[in-house]
């Protein structure tokens, strides 16, 4: 299995998932479980910090697509932050910037959530 892990923490009352390593078909289920847990706990304000994400495959992107509607249905959102150029280019190529807020850094996501409430 590829080197991938998720750290969950809270910041300013928001849930933050720090992604580390490579998100692909073998590791996407970990992200899926983390998102399901937050949604089931009615914690819909999610920041995904990609600062330590080295690689993302289509399976990882699919997880984001699969859960964004569930999160928005309960009044929340997923904001993506701290992407390196290689990871951002994959998201950009598939049109994610029109569906998601992709922000330079985590503080920007916290501010954006605050301005929306």
Secondary structure, 3 states (H helix, E strand, C coil): CCCEEEEEEEECCEEEEEEEEEECCCCHHHHHHHHHHHHHCCCCEEEEEEEEEEEECHHHHHHHHHHHHHHHHCCCEEEEECCCHHHHHHHHHCCHHHHCEEECCHHHHHHHHHHHC
